Amino acid sequence: MSTNVIPFTPAQFPQEAVIVSNGAHRAAVAASRTDRLAEEIERLPFDLSALEEEGAFINVDATGFGILDRRLDWQALGVELPKNTDVAFTPPRCGLLPNRFRRPLLTPVSQAHTALHKYSYHFRLTETLFETPAYRWVPWRAFTEFESAFNKACDNLNEARQKVLDQYDEIRQEVIATFRQVAADSAQRLEATGAIVPEDLQDRVISSVLSAFPTEDELRQKLTLRFQVGVILLGSEMLREQRLAAEERRGAEQAESDRRVERLRVNAEEHSIQQQMWAEQESIRFKLATEEEDHKREAEIKERIRQMKLDAAREKLQETLSPLQEGAAQLRVQIYESAVAMQEALEKHDFLPGATAKKARNLTRWFRLMNFQSDSELDELLGNLERLAAKPNGKNQRRASNAAVSAVLDNIIQLCYRDAHELGQPNRLAALEL
C-alpha cells in the first residue's frame, strides 16, 4: 500500500481560496522574470494540511543488532592474500550466534519494517524536505494495525532474546568449538600453501571471537526495536516559534537586566547602610574618645587644683608655724649666748661662780617653760647642766664638776650654734624685723 504521488486534486482547492496576497506577489514576480502577463501564470495548489491532520510520520529504528555479526580475518580462514596488489579483498562476515538463535533475533526487525511499509505512504516531496527516506506517512485509520504488528514483532524479539539468554553458556561453547575447528582447518590450508603458520593461531582466533561475542547485558540492553513519531513543522510555525523564542529571549534578557539592576540597587543600599553603620560606629568611637579625653583632662585639672590646694595649705601652715619656729630659734640663741657666757666665766675663774650657777638653774627652768616645741635634746643637756650646777661640794670635786659642766656647755653651744648663726645673718634679721 504505497504511492508516489500526493492523493490531492486541484478541485479540492477553489481558485479564489488559493489566490491570496502572497500568491499574487509570487505570480507577479514570476511574470516579470519570464516576460509574461500575471494572468498567464498558473497557480498550482499546494497544501499539506491532509498530511498534518489525518496522520503522522513514523520511523522504525532498530539498534544494536550489529553485535550479532563480526568481520573475519583472512588469515583466520587460512587464506594468504597476494602481496603488492592493487585489488581490494573485502573480508567476509559471519554470525557470532548459531542461525537457529540469530535468525529469530533478526526476523522481528524485518517484521517491523514490513509493517511500516504495509500501512504507510511515502512521498518524494516530503523525503526531499526531510532529507531522509526513513519517515513514512501513516494515516490515523491504519495506525492501530501498524502498532499491533509492531508490538508483535517486539514480542518475537523478546522471546528470541530470552531463548538465547536461557542457553547462553551452551551457545558460547558451541561457537568456540566451531571457531576452534575453523582455526584448525585454516592452519592446515596455510601449511598446504607453504605459508608460515603462527603457533598461537588458534588461540588468537578464539580470543578474537570471545572479545567480540556479545555478553548477556549487551543482549538485554543493546538489542532495541522502537518506532518514532514525527509531525510536520510548517514554515509559518517555525517563524512563529522563532518570534516566540525571540520574545522569550528578550523577556529573559529584560528579566536578567531587571535582576541585575535590582542586585545593583540592593548592593548600593547595603553599601549605604554599611557606610552609615561605619559612620555611626566612628562617631561613637570619637565620642567615647572625646569623653575619655575630657574625663582625663578633668581628672588632671582636679589633681592640679588639689595639688594647688595642698601647696596653699602647706604654705599657709608654713606661715602659721613660721613665728613658732622663729621663737624656737630665738630661744636657742638666748641659750647659746648664756652658755657662751657661762663657759667664759668658768674658764676665767676655773670654777662656776654662784651667780653663774644660779643663772644656769634659772635658764633651765625658763627653757622648760618656753619649750613649746618639745626640744628633747636641748632639754636633756640643760637638765644635765642644772644637775651639775646644783652640787657645789668641795674644791676638788668642784673642779671635776667644772669639767663636766664645761663639756655640757660645749654640747649646748654646738647644738645651738646653727640657729644663732642663721639668726645673725642680715637678711634673716631683716625678715625678723619685718
C-alpha positions as CSV (number, residue, x, y, z in Angstrom):
1,M,0.0,0.0,0.0
2,S,2.2,2.8,-1.3
3,T,2.1,5.5,-3.8
4,N,4.5,8.1,-5.3
5,V,2.0,11.0,-5.7
6,I,0.1,13.1,-3.2
7,P,-3.6,12.0,-3.4
8,F,-5.0,15.5,-3.8
9,T,-6.6,17.1,-6.8
10,P,-6.9,20.8,-7.7
11,A,-10.7,20.5,-7.4
12,Q,-10.3,20.3,-3.7
13,F,-8.9,23.9,-3.6
14,P,-11.1,26.6,-5.1
15,Q,-9.3,29.2,-7.1
16,E,-10.5,32.1,-5.0
17,A,-9.2,30.3,-1.9
18,V,-5.8,29.8,-3.4
19,I,-5.2,33.2,-4.8
20,V,-4.0,35.3,-1.8
21,S,-1.8,38.2,-1.4
22,N,1.4,36.2,-1.2
23,G,0.4,34.1,-4.1
24,A,-0.4,37.2,-6.2
25,H,3.0,38.6,-5.3
26,R,4.8,35.4,-6.3
27,A,2.9,35.3,-9.6
28,A,3.8,38.9,-10.3
29,V,7.5,38.2,-9.6
30,A,7.4,35.1,-11.9
31,A,5.6,37.1,-14.6
32,S,8.2,39.9,-14.5
33,R,11.1,37.4,-14.7
34,T,9.6,35.4,-17.6
35,D,8.2,38.4,-19.5
36,R,4.7,37.1,-19.3
37,L,1.4,38.5,-18.1
38,A,0.4,37.8,-14.5
39,E,-2.9,36.2,-15.7
40,E,-0.8,33.7,-17.7
41,I,1.0,32.4,-14.6
42,E,-0.8,29.3,-13.4
43,R,-1.5,28.9,-9.6
44,L,-0.6,25.4,-8.5
45,P,-2.3,24.4,-5.3
46,F,0.0,23.0,-2.6
47,D,-1.5,22.1,0.8
48,L,-0.1,19.7,3.4
49,S,-3.0,20.1,5.8
50,A,-4.2,16.5,5.0
51,L,-0.8,15.1,5.9
52,E,-0.7,17.2,9.0
53,E,-4.2,16.4,10.3
54,E,-5.0,12.9,9.0
55,G,-1.8,11.0,10.0
56,A,1.7,11.1,11.3
57,F,5.2,10.3,10.1
58,I,6.6,7.1,11.5
59,N,10.2,5.8,11.5
60,V,11.2,2.3,12.7
61,D,14.5,2.3,14.5
62,A,16.4,-0.9,15.2
63,T,19.7,-0.5,17.0
64,G,22.3,-2.8,18.5
65,F,21.8,-5.7,16.1
66,G,25.3,-5.3,14.7
67,I,26.7,-7.2,17.7
68,L,25.4,-10.4,16.3
69,D,27.9,-10.3,13.4
70,R,31.6,-9.7,13.0
71,R,34.1,-9.4,10.2
72,L,36.6,-12.2,9.9
73,D,40.3,-12.0,9.2
74,W,41.5,-13.7,6.0
75,Q,44.2,-15.5,7.9
76,A,41.6,-16.9,10.3
77,L,40.1,-18.6,7.3
78,G,43.5,-19.9,6.1
79,V,43.8,-17.6,3.1
80,E,47.0,-15.9,2.2
81,L,46.3,-12.9,0.0
82,P,48.8,-11.9,-2.6
83,K,51.1,-9.1,-1.7
84,N,51.8,-5.9,-3.7
85,T,48.5,-5.9,-5.4
86,D,46.0,-3.1,-6.1
87,V,43.0,-5.4,-5.9
88,A,40.9,-5.0,-2.8
89,F,39.5,-8.1,-1.0
90,T,36.7,-7.4,1.4
91,P,36.9,-9.7,4.4
92,P,33.7,-11.8,4.8
93,R,31.3,-11.5,7.8
94,C,29.9,-14.3,9.9
95,G,27.3,-14.6,12.6
96,L,28.5,-15.0,16.2
97,L,25.4,-16.9,17.2
98,P,24.1,-20.1,15.6
99,N,21.5,-19.4,12.9
100,R,18.8,-21.1,14.9
101,F,19.2,-18.3,17.5
102,R,20.5,-15.5,15.3
103,R,17.7,-15.5,12.8
104,P,14.9,-15.3,15.3
105,L,16.6,-12.2,16.7
106,L,16.9,-10.5,13.3
107,T,13.4,-11.5,12.0
108,P,11.5,-9.0,14.2
109,V,13.4,-6.2,12.6
110,S,12.2,-7.2,9.2
111,Q,8.7,-7.7,10.5
112,A,8.6,-4.1,12.0
113,H,9.8,-2.6,8.7
114,T,7.4,-4.7,6.7
115,A,4.5,-3.5,8.9
116,L,5.6,0.2,8.4
117,H,5.7,-0.3,4.6
118,K,2.4,-2.1,4.6
119,Y,0.4,0.6,6.5
120,S,2.2,3.8,5.3
121,Y,2.8,6.0,2.3
122,H,6.0,7.6,1.1
123,F,6.1,10.9,-0.8
124,R,9.2,12.0,-2.6
125,L,8.4,15.6,-1.8
126,T,8.5,15.0,2.0
127,E,11.6,12.8,1.7
128,T,13.3,15.7,-0.1
129,L,12.1,18.2,2.5
130,F,13.0,15.9,5.4
131,E,16.3,14.9,3.6
132,T,15.8,11.3,4.7
133,P,13.6,8.4,3.4
134,A,13.3,6.9,6.9
135,Y,10.0,8.6,7.8
136,R,6.8,7.3,6.1
137,W,3.3,8.7,6.5
138,V,0.8,6.5,8.3
139,P,-2.8,7.6,8.4
140,W,-4.5,7.5,11.7
141,R,-7.0,4.9,10.5
142,A,-4.1,2.5,9.9
143,F,-2.0,3.4,12.9
144,T,-3.8,0.8,15.2
145,E,-3.0,-2.1,12.8
146,F,0.6,-0.9,12.4
147,E,1.1,-0.6,16.2
148,S,-0.3,-4.1,16.7
149,A,2.1,-5.6,14.1
150,F,5.0,-3.7,15.6
151,N,4.2,-4.9,19.1
152,K,4.0,-8.5,17.8
153,A,7.5,-8.0,16.3
154,C,8.7,-6.7,19.7
155,D,7.2,-9.7,21.4
156,N,9.0,-12.0,19.0
157,L,12.3,-10.2,19.7
158,N,11.9,-10.6,23.4
159,E,11.0,-14.3,23.1
160,A,14.0,-15.0,20.9
161,R,16.3,-13.0,23.2
162,Q,15.1,-14.9,26.2
163,K,15.9,-18.2,24.5
164,V,19.4,-17.1,23.8
165,L,19.8,-16.0,27.5
166,D,18.5,-19.3,28.8
167,Q,21.1,-21.2,26.7
168,Y,23.8,-18.6,26.8
169,D,26.6,-20.9,28.1
170,E,25.8,-23.8,25.7
171,I,25.7,-21.4,22.7
172,R,29.0,-19.8,23.7
173,Q,30.7,-23.2,24.0
174,E,29.2,-24.3,20.6
175,V,30.5,-21.1,18.9
176,I,34.0,-21.6,20.5
177,A,34.1,-25.2,19.3
178,T,33.1,-24.2,15.8
179,F,35.7,-21.5,15.6
180,R,38.4,-23.8,17.0
181,Q,37.6,-26.2,14.1
182,V,37.8,-23.3,11.7
183,A,41.1,-22.3,13.1
184,A,42.5,-25.9,12.8
185,D,41.3,-26.1,9.1
186,S,42.9,-22.7,8.4
187,A,46.2,-23.8,9.8
188,Q,46.2,-26.8,7.5
189,R,45.4,-24.7,4.5
190,L,48.2,-22.3,5.3
191,E,50.6,-25.2,5.7
192,A,49.5,-26.6,2.4
193,T,50.2,-23.3,0.6
194,G,53.7,-23.2,2.2
195,A,52.9,-20.2,4.4
196,I,54.3,-19.9,7.9
197,V,51.6,-20.7,10.4
198,P,51.9,-19.0,13.8
199,E,51.9,-21.3,16.7
200,D,49.2,-19.3,18.5
201,L,46.9,-19.0,15.5
202,Q,44.1,-21.0,17.2
203,D,44.4,-19.1,20.4
204,R,44.3,-15.8,18.6
205,V,41.2,-16.8,16.7
206,I,39.4,-18.0,19.8
207,S,40.5,-14.8,21.7
208,S,39.1,-12.5,18.9
209,V,35.9,-14.5,18.9
210,L,35.5,-14.2,22.7
211,S,36.2,-10.5,22.7
212,A,33.5,-9.9,20.0
213,F,31.0,-12.4,21.4
214,P,28.0,-10.4,22.9
215,T,27.6,-10.5,26.7
216,E,24.3,-11.2,28.4
217,D,24.0,-7.5,29.4
218,E,24.6,-6.4,25.8
219,L,21.9,-8.8,24.6
220,R,19.4,-7.4,27.2
221,Q,20.2,-3.7,26.7
222,K,21.6,-3.1,23.2
223,L,19.0,-5.0,21.1
224,T,16.3,-2.4,20.9
225,L,13.4,-2.0,18.5
226,R,11.2,1.1,18.5
227,F,9.3,3.5,16.3
228,Q,9.5,7.3,16.3
229,V,6.6,9.6,15.5
230,G,7.1,12.9,13.8
231,V,4.8,15.7,12.6
232,I,5.3,18.4,10.0
233,L,6.6,21.7,11.3
234,L,5.4,24.4,8.9
235,G,7.4,27.4,7.9
236,S,4.9,29.7,9.4
237,E,5.0,27.8,12.7
238,M,8.8,27.9,12.6
239,L,8.6,31.7,12.1
240,R,6.1,31.9,14.9
241,E,8.4,29.7,17.1
242,Q,11.3,32.0,16.2
243,R,9.3,35.0,17.1
244,L,8.2,33.4,20.4
245,A,11.8,32.4,21.0
246,A,12.9,35.9,20.3
247,E,10.3,37.3,22.6
248,E,11.2,34.8,25.3
249,R,14.8,35.7,24.8
250,R,14.0,39.4,25.1
251,G,11.9,38.7,28.1
252,A,14.7,36.7,29.6
253,E,17.2,39.4,28.8
254,Q,14.8,42.0,30.3
255,A,14.3,39.9,33.4
256,E,18.1,39.4,33.7
257,S,18.6,43.1,33.3
258,D,15.9,43.8,35.9
259,R,17.6,41.3,38.2
260,R,20.9,42.9,37.6
261,V,19.5,46.4,38.3
262,E,17.8,45.0,41.4
263,R,21.1,43.4,42.6
264,L,22.9,46.7,41.9
265,R,20.2,48.6,43.9
266,V,20.4,46.1,46.8
267,N,24.2,46.2,46.7
268,A,24.0,50.0,46.8
269,E,21.6,50.0,49.7
270,E,23.7,47.5,51.6
271,H,26.8,49.6,50.9
272,S,24.9,52.8,52.0
273,I,23.7,51.0,55.2
274,Q,27.2,49.7,55.8
275,Q,28.7,53.2,55.3
276,Q,26.1,54.6,57.7
277,M,26.8,51.9,60.3
278,W,30.6,52.6,59.9
279,A,29.9,56.4,60.3
280,E,27.8,55.8,63.4
281,Q,30.4,53.5,64.9
282,E,33.2,56.0,64.1
283,S,31.0,58.8,65.7
284,I,30.5,56.6,68.7
285,R,34.2,55.8,68.9
286,F,35.1,59.5,68.5
287,K,32.5,60.5,71.1
288,L,33.9,57.9,73.6
289,A,37.4,59.1,72.9
290,T,36.4,62.7,73.4
291,E,34.6,61.8,76.6
292,E,37.6,59.8,77.8
293,E,39.9,62.7,76.9
294,D,37.5,65.1,78.8
295,H,37.5,62.8,81.8
296,K,41.3,62.6,81.7
297,R,41.6,66.4,81.4
298,E,39.1,66.9,84.1
299,A,41.0,64.5,86.4
300,E,44.3,66.3,85.6
301,I,42.6,69.6,86.4
302,K,41.2,68.3,89.6
303,E,44.6,66.8,90.5
304,R,46.2,70.1,89.8
305,I,43.6,72.0,91.8
306,R,44.1,69.5,94.6
307,Q,47.8,69.9,94.5
308,M,47.4,73.7,94.4
309,K,45.2,73.5,97.4
310,L,47.7,71.3,99.2
311,D,50.5,73.7,98.3
312,A,48.4,76.6,99.5
313,A,47.6,74.8,102.7
314,R,51.2,73.9,103.1
315,E,52.2,77.5,102.6
316,K,49.6,78.6,105.0
317,L,50.7,76.1,107.5
318,Q,54.2,77.2,107.0
319,E,53.2,80.8,107.5
320,T,51.4,79.7,110.7
321,L,54.3,77.7,112.0
322,S,57.0,80.2,111.0
323,P,56.6,82.5,114.1
324,L,56.8,79.4,116.3
325,Q,60.0,78.3,114.6
326,E,61.4,81.8,114.9
327,G,60.6,81.8,118.6
328,A,62.3,78.4,119.0
329,A,65.3,79.7,117.1
330,Q,65.5,82.8,119.3
331,L,65.2,80.6,122.4
332,R,68.2,78.6,121.2
333,V,70.0,81.9,120.6
334,Q,69.4,83.0,124.1
335,I,70.6,79.6,125.5
336,Y,73.6,79.8,123.2
337,E,74.6,83.3,124.5
338,S,74.0,82.2,128.1
339,A,76.1,79.0,127.6
340,V,78.9,81.0,126.0
341,A,78.9,83.5,128.9
342,M,78.9,80.7,131.5
343,Q,81.8,78.9,129.6
344,E,83.8,82.2,129.6
345,A,83.2,82.6,133.3
346,L,84.1,79.0,134.0
347,E,87.4,79.5,132.1
348,K,88.1,82.8,133.8
349,H,87.6,81.7,137.4
350,D,88.3,78.0,137.0
351,F,85.1,77.3,138.8
352,L,81.5,78.0,138.3
353,P,80.5,81.2,140.4
354,G,77.4,81.0,142.4
355,A,75.7,83.7,140.4
356,T,76.5,81.8,137.2
357,A,75.3,78.5,138.7
358,K,72.1,80.2,139.7
359,K,71.8,81.7,136.3
360,A,72.2,78.2,134.8
361,R,69.5,76.9,137.0
362,N,67.2,79.7,136.1
363,L,68.0,79.2,132.4
364,T,66.9,75.6,132.7
365,R,63.7,76.4,134.4
366,W,63.0,79.2,131.9
367,F,63.7,76.9,128.9
368,R,61.3,74.3,130.2
369,L,58.6,76.9,130.5
370,M,59.3,78.2,126.9
371,N,60.0,74.8,125.3
372,F,56.6,74.7,123.4
373,Q,58.1,72.5,120.6
374,S,59.5,69.8,122.9
375,D,63.2,70.1,122.1
376,S,64.1,66.9,123.9
377,E,67.8,67.0,123.1
378,L,68.3,70.6,124.3
379,D,66.1,69.8,127.3
380,E,68.3,66.9,128.2
381,L,71.5,68.9,128.0
382,L,70.0,71.7,130.2
383,G,68.9,69.1,132.6
384,N,72.5,67.9,133.0
385,L,73.6,71.5,133.4
386,E,71.1,72.0,136.1
387,R,72.2,68.9,138.0
388,L,75.8,69.8,137.8
389,A,75.2,73.4,138.9
390,A,73.2,72.2,142.0
391,K,76.1,70.3,143.6
392,P,79.0,72.7,144.9
393,N,80.7,70.2,147.5
394,G,84.4,70.8,147.9
395,K,87.1,72.3,145.8
396,N,88.5,69.1,144.2
397,Q,85.1,67.9,143.4
398,R,84.1,71.2,142.0
399,R,87.0,71.1,139.6
400,A,85.9,67.8,138.4
401,S,82.3,69.1,138.2
402,N,83.5,72.2,136.4
403,A,85.0,69.9,133.7
404,A,81.6,68.1,133.3
405,V,79.9,71.5,133.3
406,S,82.3,72.6,130.6
407,A,81.5,69.5,128.5
408,V,77.8,70.1,128.8
409,L,78.2,73.8,127.9
410,D,80.2,72.7,124.8
411,N,77.4,70.4,123.7
412,I,74.8,73.1,124.2
413,I,76.9,75.6,122.3
414,Q,77.3,73.1,119.4
415,L,73.6,72.3,119.3
416,C,72.5,76.0,119.3
417,Y,75.3,77.3,117.1
418,R,73.5,76.8,113.8
419,D,70.3,78.7,114.8
420,A,72.4,81.5,116.4
421,H,74.5,81.7,113.2
422,E,71.4,81.8,110.8
423,L,69.6,84.3,113.1
424,G,72.7,86.5,112.9
425,Q,72.6,86.8,109.1
426,P,71.5,90.3,107.8
427,N,68.6,89.0,105.6
428,R,67.4,86.9,108.4
429,L,67.4,89.8,110.8
430,A,65.6,91.9,108.2
431,A,63.0,89.2,107.9
432,L,62.7,89.1,111.7
433,E,62.3,92.9,111.8
434,L,59.6,92.8,109.2
